Structures are given as C-alpha cells and as structure tokens.
Amino acid sequence: MWIRRRRMATRVSDGGVSADRQRRAQRGLTRMLVRDMRGLRRLIVPSRLQESVPDWIVAVRALVGEYGAASASLAADYYEAERVAARVTGRFTVPLLDPPPEGKVEASLRWATKDVWVRDPDDPATTDAQREPLDVRLAQAEKKAEAVGQKLVADQGRGTVQEAVRRDRQATAWARSAALGACAFCKLLATRGSVYKQDTADFRAHDGCHCGVVPVFRGQRFELSDKAKEWERLYREFAAPHSGEQLTRFRRALAEHGQMPVL
C-alpha cells in the first residue's frame, strides 16, 4: 500500500540568512553606484552650470541604468534560490523589471540639483538652501542625487521580486525585510509580515531605503524575525493606541526602549 506523505511546511522569515544576504548584496551594489557617481562629479563645471549639469545628468542616467540592471539580476538569482529552497513544483522564469523611464530618472536628478542655480537673494521665494555658497549647494545636490540614484537602482531589485511574486502561481505573498539600522517607518512596515499579496505593487520606499522583499511560496509559513517581533511589541505598547501619532510615538519608543543595537 502506498502512503502519500504530506510535505511539511518550510519556514521563511524577514530575518533569514538569504534575505539578509540579498539585502547586503543590494546595498553593496548601491555603494558602488555612489562611488561611480562621485567620479562623475568632475563633469559639473561651476562656471558653466547651464552647459555642464545636463551633461552630468546624461552620464548619471546611464550609470543608474547599468546598476539597475545589475540589481534586477541579483534579485532574480535570489528569487530563484528561494523558490528552490521552498521546494515548490513547476518551472518559472523570473522576469527582469524594466528600467524606469528616462524621463523619470532625469526629473529625479533635476530635482536633486534644483538648488544649484543662481537665485536673487532678495526674492522672498528664494530658500535658505538657495542662498548658500555655490560649493555648499553643489555638495548638497550631490548628496540628494546619490540618494535618488540609490532608490532608483534598489527599486529595480525590489520590483523584480514583486513582479515575480505577482506572476508565479506558486508564490502567495511577499514581506518586507528591514535592517536593524532602518528608519522607524521601514521598521513599522516590516512588522506587518507577509500581508502583501500578489497584487500588491506599492513598496513604499524612500530615498536611501535599503529594505528588501522576501517572497513567500505555497506551503511556506512566514515568521517575523526576533527583531521585527520586538519592533511589533514596541509599536503595540507605546504607539498603536494613539491615533494620528503612531509613527512619532513608535520612533520615540525605538529610541527610548529598543533593546537591540543599531547596526
């Protein structure tokens, strides 16, 4: 007599080894992006801003496209490995996310550099940032551009996993993976676990966000990591009852009562 053995559910977590490894790999990739972006800083000539800034934008746009493709490829490898680990059936090819439209990248970089242009200091519409010396304005623009570029590239990887979850019949949901040093906003979203279903498209990332996406497959049981459980406890105890002030109170609770070191 044949006895059909029931496959035991595997566990997956936002703090699993593979999720942490993928998040670190993506962060390392964007660090190299920032390094290369700083190398392009020489293209901006202070005495020729009108001519040189557009040339810089074109160069950075190409760099973001190159690193974005690498981010998507890393994410695809990660998803395939997670699928194998989940022991699901059927074949599936991870679709690589298309790069963001050139117009979106250019608009983001123009926003980052909007304060470098000369303004009338007596104009009430001129901000304090726009009254700073040019070298200060250029340094601030560089920081903003790096954060913008980082998000655009990281979104390529995160979006690739999300799109794979949406298309893969063996995937059921995705969860957010945040590092110990993440901001309060990201930590709060990570406490929600695998509530993000296949058709959930909105990741809600900010500039400089290094959170990852963890796919969940049929037969898997998702469990919050110890750090996410601690964040959830702090939220429920100190923030949840206070409508309209939850994020502020959660941020304060993390600073005053958090037991885990920030890494």
KEKE-3310 file (N, C-alpha, C; in steps of 0.2 Angstrom, whole numbers, plus 5000, padded with zeros to 4 digits):
npx = (5004:5003:5008:5004:5014:5014:5020:5030:5028:5039:5049:5049:5057:5058:5071:5079:5094:5096:5088:5094:5107:5104:5099:5111:5119:5113:5114:5128:5129:5123:5132:5143:5138:5136:5149:5154:5146:5151:5163:5159:5157:5166:5161:5153:5155:5157:5158:5151:5137:5125:5128:5135:5129:5117:5125:5131:5119:5115:5126:5125:5112:5114:5123:5114:5105:5114:5118:5105:5101:5109:5105:5092:5096:5103:5092:5084:5091:5091:5078:5075:5083:5077:5065:5068:5073:5060:5055:5044:5033:5034:5040:5048:5052:5060:5055:5064:5064:5058:5069:5067:5058:5067:5064:5059:5070:5078:5070:5071:5084:5085:5077:5086:5096:5091:5093:5105:5106:5108:5100:5090:5095:5087:5074:5058:5054:5066:5075:5083:5092:5095:5102:5114:5133:5140:5148:5143:5130:5132:5137:5127:5117:5124:5123:5109:5107:5114:5106:5094:5098:5102:5089:5082:5090:5089:5076:5074:5078:5070:5057:5058:5057:5045:5037:5039:5033:5020:5017:5021:5013:5015:5019:5013:5013:5022:5035:5042:5059:5069:5083:5093:5097:5087:5075:5062:5050:5052:5054:5042:5033:5039:5035:5023:5023:5020:5009:5007:5000:5000:4995:4999:5007:5013:5028:5033:5045:5059:5070:5087:5083:5085:5078:5072:5064:5055:5050:5036:5030:5019:5014:5023:5027:5027:5037:5039:5055:5066:5070:5060:5049:5051:5050:5037:5031:5035:5028:5015:5013:5017:5013:5002:4989:4987:4980:4984:4997:5005:5017:5026:5027:5031:5044:5049:5048:5057:5069:5070:5066:5071:5079:5088:5104:5109:5113)
npy = (4994:5011:5025:5041:5054:5069:5085:5094:5110:5123:5136:5153:5169:5187:5190:5180:5170:5171:5181:5192:5191:5195:5208:5214:5212:5220:5232:5234:5235:5247:5255:5255:5261:5274:5277:5278:5288:5299:5300:5305:5318:5328:5332:5342:5359:5373:5386:5385:5380:5379:5372:5361:5354:5347:5338:5330:5325:5316:5307:5301:5296:5285:5278:5274:5266:5255:5250:5247:5237:5227:5226:5221:5208:5202:5201:5192:5180:5178:5176:5165:5155:5156:5150:5137:5133:5133:5122:5121:5116:5115:5125:5141:5157:5170:5187:5200:5217:5231:5245:5261:5274:5285:5299:5299:5297:5307:5318:5316:5318:5331:5337:5335:5343:5356:5367:5372:5382:5400:5412:5426:5434:5442:5439:5434:5421:5414:5401:5397:5387:5389:5401:5398:5397:5393:5381:5374:5372:5364:5352:5348:5345:5335:5325:5323:5318:5306:5299:5298:5291:5279:5274:5273:5262:5252:5250:5243:5230:5227:5228:5218:5206:5208:5208:5195:5188:5191:5185:5172:5157:5149:5157:5166:5178:5193:5199:5212:5216:5223:5231:5232:5245:5252:5265:5272:5271:5261:5250:5249:5245:5233:5225:5220:5209:5195:5201:5207:5204:5195:5204:5216:5231:5242:5247:5257:5265:5275:5288:5282:5271:5254:5242:5226:5213:5199:5184:5173:5157:5144:5133:5137:5144:5160:5169:5182:5189:5190:5203:5210:5206:5212:5225:5226:5223:5235:5244:5241:5242:5256:5264:5261:5263:5277:5287:5294:5298:5288:5284:5294:5292:5278:5280:5287:5277:5267:5274:5276:5263:5253:5237:5232:5233:5246:5243)
npz = (5000:4995:5004:5005:5008:5017:5013:5023:5030:5025:5033:5032:5034:5038:5043:5039:5033:5019:5015:5022:5017:5003:5005:5009:4998:4989:4995:4994:4981:4978:4985:4977:4966:4971:4973:4959:4955:4961:4955:4943:4946:4942:4930:4932:4930:4939:4934:4922:4923:4916:4905:4909:4919:4913:4905:4915:4920:4910:4910:4923:4922:4913:4921:4932:4925:4921:4934:4939:4931:4935:4948:4947:4941:4952:4961:4954:4954:4968:4970:4963:4970:4982:4978:4975:4988:4994:4989:4979:4966:4947:4933:4932:4926:4931:4928:4922:4929:4920:4916:4924:4916:4906:4907:4920:4928:4924:4929:4942:4945:4941:4951:4962:4959:4959:4968:4964:4955:4951:4961:4965:4980:4987:4983:4990:4987:4987:4994:5010:5008:4995:4996:5000:4998:4982:4982:4993:4990:4979:4985:4993:4983:4977:4987:4988:4975:4975:4984:4977:4966:4972:4977:4965:4959:4968:4968:4957:4959:4970:4964:4954:4962:4967:4955:4951:4961:4958:4946:4947:4950:4961:4971:4985:4992:4998:5009:5019:5022:5034:5040:5055:5057:5051:5047:5057:5050:5040:5049:5055:5044:5041:5052:5048:5042:5030:5023:5012:4997:4981:4972:4976:4974:4978:4986:4995:4997:5002:4998:4999:5006:5011:5012:5009:4999:5003:4996:4997:4997:4991:5004:5013:5029:5036:5047:5058:5061:5076:5078:5072:5079:5091:5087:5084:5096:5103:5096:5098:5111:5114:5104:5096:5102:5100:5090:5075:5079:5079:5072:5076:5090:5089:5084:5095:5105:5100:5101:5115:5121:5114:5113:5105:5097:5086:5070)
capx = (5000:5006:5006:5005:5017:5012:5026:5030:5029:5045:5048:5053:5057:5062:5077:5083:5101:5096:5086:5100:5112:5102:5099:5118:5122:5110:5117:5134:5129:5122:5138:5147:5134:5138:5157:5155:5143:5156:5168:5156:5156:5170:5158:5149:5159:5154:5157:5147:5132:5120:5130:5138:5124:5114:5129:5131:5113:5115:5130:5122:5106:5117:5125:5108:5103:5118:5117:5098:5100:5113:5101:5087:5099:5104:5086:5081:5095:5089:5071:5076:5086:5071:5060:5071:5073:5054:5053:5038:5034:5033:5045:5046:5057:5059:5055:5068:5060:5061:5071:5062:5058:5072:5061:5058:5077:5080:5066:5073:5091:5084:5075:5091:5101:5087:5096:5112:5105:5109:5094:5090:5094:5082:5067:5055:5054:5072:5075:5089:5097:5097:5106:5121:5138:5139:5151:5138:5124:5134:5138:5120:5114:5127:5120:5102:5107:5116:5100:5089:5101:5101:5082:5080:5093:5086:5069:5074:5079:5064:5052:5059:5055:5037:5034:5040:5028:5014:5016:5022:5007:5017:5020:5007:5014:5029:5036:5047:5064:5072:5089:5092:5098:5082:5071:5056:5045:5053:5053:5035:5031:5042:5031:5016:5024:5018:5002:5007:4998:5002:4994:5002:5013:5017:5033:5033:5052:5061:5077:5091:5080:5089:5074:5072:5057:5055:5044:5033:5028:5014:5017:5028:5024:5031:5038:5043:5062:5066:5070:5053:5044:5052:5048:5030:5029:5036:5023:5008:5013:5018:5011:4996:4983:4987:4978:4987:5003:5008:5024:5030:5027:5035:5050:5052:5049:5063:5075:5070:5065:5073:5084:5093:5109:5108:5119)
capy = (5000:5017:5030:5048:5058:5076:5089:5098:5117:5126:5142:5159:5175:5193:5190:5174:5171:5173:5188:5197:5191:5198:5215:5216:5212:5226:5238:5234:5237:5254:5259:5255:5266:5280:5278:5280:5294:5304:5300:5309:5325:5332:5334:5349:5365:5378:5392:5383:5376:5378:5368:5355:5350:5342:5333:5326:5321:5311:5302:5298:5292:5279:5274:5271:5261:5250:5247:5245:5230:5223:5225:5216:5202:5200:5199:5186:5175:5177:5173:5158:5152:5155:5145:5130:5131:5132:5115:5121:5112:5119:5129:5148:5161:5177:5192:5206:5223:5236:5251:5267:5279:5290:5305:5299:5297:5314:5323:5315:5321:5339:5339:5335:5349:5362:5372:5375:5388:5406:5415:5433:5433:5446:5437:5431:5414:5410:5397:5397:5382:5393:5407:5396:5397:5388:5375:5371:5370:5358:5347:5346:5342:5328:5320:5321:5314:5299:5296:5297:5286:5273:5272:5270:5256:5247:5248:5238:5224:5225:5227:5212:5201:5209:5206:5188:5185:5193:5181:5165:5153:5146:5162:5169:5185:5195:5203:5217:5214:5229:5230:5235:5252:5255:5270:5269:5270:5255:5245:5248:5241:5226:5221:5218:5202:5193:5203:5210:5199:5195:5210:5222:5234:5248:5245:5262:5266:5282:5289:5279:5265:5248:5237:5221:5210:5192:5180:5168:5152:5139:5128:5140:5148:5166:5171:5188:5189:5192:5210:5213:5205:5217:5232:5225:5224:5242:5248:5239:5245:5263:5269:5259:5266:5284:5288:5300:5299:5281:5284:5298:5288:5272:5282:5288:5271:5264:5277:5275:5257:5247:5233:5229:5238:5248:5241)
capz = (5000:4995:5008:5002:5013:5017:5013:5029:5028:5027:5037:5029:5039:5035:5045:5037:5031:5012:5015:5025:5012:4997:5007:5010:4992:4985:4997:4992:4974:4978:4987:4971:4962:4974:4971:4952:4954:4964:4950:4938:4949:4939:4924:4933:4930:4942:4930:4916:4926:4911:4900:4912:4923:4908:4903:4921:4921:4905:4912:4929:4920:4910:4927:4935:4921:4922:4940:4940:4928:4940:4954:4944:4940:4958:4963:4950:4957:4974:4970:4960:4975:4987:4975:4976:4995:4996:4986:4975:4959:4941:4931:4932:4924:4934:4923:4925:4929:4915:4919:4925:4910:4906:4910:4927:4931:4923:4933:4949:4945:4941:4957:4966:4958:4958:4972:4962:4951:4955:4963:4968:4987:4990:4981:4995:4985:4987:5001:5013:5004:4988:4997:5002:4993:4977:4984:4998:4986:4975:4989:4995:4977:4976:4992:4985:4969:4977:4987:4972:4962:4976:4977:4958:4957:4973:4966:4951:4963:4974:4959:4951:4966:4967:4949:4951:4965:4955:4940:4949:4953:4967:4976:4988:4995:5000:5016:5019:5026:5036:5044:5062:5057:5046:5050:5061:5045:5037:5054:5056:5039:5042:5057:5045:5039:5024:5022:5005:4992:4974:4968:4980:4970:4982:4991:4999:4999:5002:4996:5004:5009:5009:5014:5004:4998:5004:4993:5001:4992:4994:5009:5017:5034:5037:5054:5060:5065:5083:5078:5070:5084:5096:5084:5084:5103:5105:5092:5101:5118:5115:5098:5092:5104:5099:5083:5072:5082:5079:5069:5080:5096:5088:5084:5102:5108:5097:5104:5122:5124:5110:5116:5100:5095:5079:5065)
cpx = (5004:5004:5008:5008:5016:5018:5025:5031:5036:5044:5052:5052:5060:5069:5081:5089:5100:5093:5091:5105:5110:5102:5106:5121:5119:5113:5124:5134:5128:5128:5143:5144:5137:5145:5157:5151:5147:5161:5166:5155:5160:5167:5154:5155:5156:5153:5153:5141:5127:5121:5132:5133:5120:5118:5130:5125:5113:5120:5128:5116:5109:5119:5120:5105:5107:5118:5110:5098:5104:5109:5095:5090:5100:5097:5083:5085:5093:5082:5071:5078:5081:5066:5062:5071:5066:5051:5046:5039:5033:5039:5043:5052:5056:5060:5059:5064:5063:5064:5066:5063:5064:5070:5060:5065:5079:5077:5069:5080:5090:5082:5081:5096:5097:5090:5102:5112:5105:5102:5095:5090:5089:5074:5065:5055:5060:5073:5082:5094:5099:5102:5113:5126:5137:5142:5146:5132:5126:5135:5131:5117:5117:5124:5113:5102:5109:5110:5095:5092:5100:5094:5080:5083:5090:5079:5069:5074:5072:5058:5052:5056:5047:5034:5034:5034:5021:5012:5017:5016:5009:5019:5014:5007:5021:5029:5042:5053:5068:5078:5088:5093:5093:5079:5065:5050:5045:5052:5046:5032:5033:5038:5025:5017:5022:5011:5001:5006:5001:5001:4996:5008:5016:5021:5034:5041:5054:5068:5082:5089:5083:5085:5074:5065:5058:5049:5042:5029:5022:5017:5022:5024:5029:5031:5042:5050:5061:5066:5063:5048:5045:5050:5040:5027:5030:5030:5016:5008:5014:5015:5004:4990:4982:4986:4981:4994:5007:5016:5029:5032:5032:5042:5053:5053:5055:5069:5075:5069:5068:5079:5089:5098:5108:5114:5118)
cpy = (5006:5022:5037:5052:5066:5080:5094:5105:5120:5133:5147:5165:5181:5194:5183:5175:5174:5180:5193:5197:5195:5206:5218:5217:5218:5232:5239:5237:5244:5258:5260:5261:5273:5282:5281:5286:5300:5305:5305:5317:5330:5335:5341:5354:5371:5384:5391:5378:5374:5373:5361:5351:5345:5337:5328:5322:5315:5305:5298:5294:5285:5275:5270:5265:5254:5246:5244:5238:5225:5221:5220:5209:5198:5197:5193:5180:5173:5174:5166:5153:5150:5150:5138:5128:5130:5125:5115:5118:5117:5123:5136:5152:5168:5182:5198:5212:5228:5242:5256:5271:5284:5297:5305:5300:5304:5319:5322:5319:5329:5341:5340:5341:5356:5368:5375:5381:5395:5409:5422:5432:5437:5444:5433:5423:5410:5407:5398:5393:5385:5399:5405:5397:5392:5381:5371:5368:5364:5352:5344:5342:5335:5323:5318:5317:5307:5296:5294:5291:5279:5270:5269:5263:5250:5245:5243:5231:5222:5224:5221:5206:5202:5206:5198:5185:5186:5187:5174:5162:5150:5151:5165:5176:5187:5199:5207:5215:5221:5227:5234:5242:5256:5261:5268:5267:5263:5249:5244:5244:5234:5222:5218:5211:5201:5195:5206:5204:5200:5201:5217:5225:5239:5246:5251:5263:5273:5282:5286:5273:5258:5242:5232:5218:5202:5188:5175:5163:5147:5134:5131:5144:5154:5167:5177:5186:5191:5200:5213:5211:5210:5224:5231:5226:5231:5246:5247:5243:5253:5267:5267:5262:5274:5286:5295:5302:5293:5282:5288:5295:5282:5274:5284:5282:5267:5267:5276:5268:5251:5244:5231:5235:5240:5247:5243)
cpz = (5000:5000:5006:5008:5012:5018:5019:5027:5030:5030:5033:5034:5035:5038:5044:5034:5024:5011:5017:5019:5005:4999:5007:5003:4988:4988:4995:4984:4973:4980:4981:4966:4964:4972:4964:4951:4956:4959:4944:4940:4945:4932:4925:4934:4933:4938:4923:4918:4920:4906:4903:4915:4918:4906:4909:4921:4916:4907:4918:4927:4917:4916:4931:4931:4921:4928:4942:4937:4932:4946:4952:4944:4947:4961:4960:4953:4964:4974:4967:4966:4981:4985:4976:4983:4997:4993:4983:4969:4953:4940:4931:4930:4927:4928:4926:4924:4924:4919:4920:4918:4911:4909:4917:4931:4930:4928:4940:4950:4945:4947:4962:4965:4957:4962:4970:4958:4954:4955:4965:4976:4990:4988:4987:4994:4986:4994:5004:5010:4998:4989:4999:4997:4988:4979:4989:4994:4981:4979:4991:4989:4976:4981:4990:4979:4970:4980:4982:4968:4966:4976:4970:4957:4962:4971:4961:4954:4966:4969:4955:4955:4966:4961:4948:4955:4962:4950:4942:4953:4960:4972:4978:4991:4996:5006:5015:5024:5028:5040:5051:5062:5053:5050:5053:5056:5042:5042:5055:5051:5039:5047:5054:5042:5032:5022:5015:5000:4985:4971:4971:4976:4974:4987:4996:5002:4999:5000:5001:5008:5006:5011:5008:5004:4998:5001:4997:4996:4996:4998:5014:5023:5036:5044:5054:5063:5072:5083:5077:5075:5090:5093:5085:5091:5105:5102:5096:5108:5119:5110:5096:5095:5103:5092:5080:5074:5082:5077:5074:5087:5095:5088:5090:5106:5106:5101:5112:5125:5120:5113:5112:5098:5087:5075:5058)
residu = (MET:TRP:ILE:ARG:ARG:ARG:ARG:MET:ALA:THR:ARG:VAL:SER:ASP:GLY:GLY:VAL:SER:ALA:ASP:ARG:GLN:ARG:ARG:ALA:GLN:ARG:GLY:LEU:THR:ARG:MET:LEU:VAL:ARG:ASP:MET:ARG:GLY:LEU:ARG:ARG:LEU:ILE:VAL:PRO:SER:ARG:LEU:GLN:GLU:SER:VAL:PRO:ASP:TRP:ILE:VAL:ALA:VAL:ARG:ALA:LEU:VAL:GLY:GLU:TYR:GLY:ALA:ALA:SER:ALA:SER:LEU:ALA:ALA:ASP:TYR:TYR:GLU:ALA:GLU:ARG:VAL:ALA:ALA:ARG:VAL:THR:GLY:ARG:PHE:THR:VAL:PRO:LEU:LEU:ASP:PRO:PRO:PRO:GLU:GLY:LYS:VAL:GLU:ALA:SER:LEU:ARG:TRP:ALA:THR:LYS:ASP:VAL:TRP:VAL:ARG:ASP:PRO:ASP:ASP:PRO:ALA:THR:THR:ASP:ALA:GLN:ARG:GLU:PRO:LEU:ASP:VAL:ARG:LEU:ALA:GLN:ALA:GLU:LYS:LYS:ALA:GLU:ALA:VAL:GLY:GLN:LYS:LEU:VAL:ALA:ASP:GLN:GLY:ARG:GLY:THR:VAL:GLN:GLU:ALA:VAL:ARG:ARG:ASP:ARG:GLN:ALA:THR:ALA:TRP:ALA:ARG:SER:ALA:ALA:LEU:GLY:ALA:CYS:ALA:PHE:CYS:LYS:LEU:LEU:ALA:THR:ARG:GLY:SER:VAL:TYR:LYS:GLN:ASP:THR:ALA:ASP:PHE:ARG:ALA:HIS:ASP:GLY:CYS:HIS:CYS:GLY:VAL:VAL:PRO:VAL:PHE:ARG:GLY:GLN:ARG:PHE:GLU:LEU:SER:ASP:LYS:ALA:LYS:GLU:TRP:GLU:ARG:LEU:TYR:ARG:GLU:PHE:ALA:ALA:PRO:HIS:SER:GLY:GLU:GLN:LEU:THR:ARG:PHE:ARG:ARG:ALA:LEU:ALA:GLU:HIS:GLY:GLN:MET:PRO:VAL:LEU)
# end
